[in-house]
Every structure is written in structure tokens, then in C-alpha cells.
Amino acid sequence: MIQRAIDELHDYLSRKAREAAAARSAAATLPTNHRQVAIIEGALRDGGLRITAQSHARSHNVTLATARSDLRGFKPWAC
């Protein structure tokens, strides 16, 4: 019983790793910069991730205007 649970966990983790790799590959084909890719990767890790221009500017050591521009770059993809 424990071994089956361990095997299922390994299967689940492998599947999630493949999904994350596929998402990263897809994101790499989008017209994004490295900071925007970091946003995408963060969102993949944490679906509830909340990013503001100020937090983005702080984490990437860029101006607020640059951070806003990075975030506005996602607007065409917004649902």
C-alpha cells in the first residue's frame, strides 16, 4: 500500500515536471524578455501569484516604468 502511494507520487511528479517543461518551452517562443519569462515561470509555480509593477521592479532591479511595460506586454494575452 505504501509502495503504491510512493509510485503514484513519483508518477505525479514526473507528469508535473513534463508539463512545466512544456510550458517553459512554449513561453520561450513568445515575444518576451527574461523578466517576463520569470513572471510566467512564477505563475506556473504558484497559480495564485500576484504581481504588481512595484514588486516586479523591485525583484528585477528595474524602474517602475520598465516594470509597467513588462506587465503591459501581457495585455494582448489576457483572458
Secondary structure, DSSP 8 states (H G I E B T S, - for coil): -HHHHHHHHHHHHHHHHHHHHHHHHHHHTSS--HHHHHHHHHHHH-TT----HHHHHHHHT--HHHHHHHHHTTGGG--
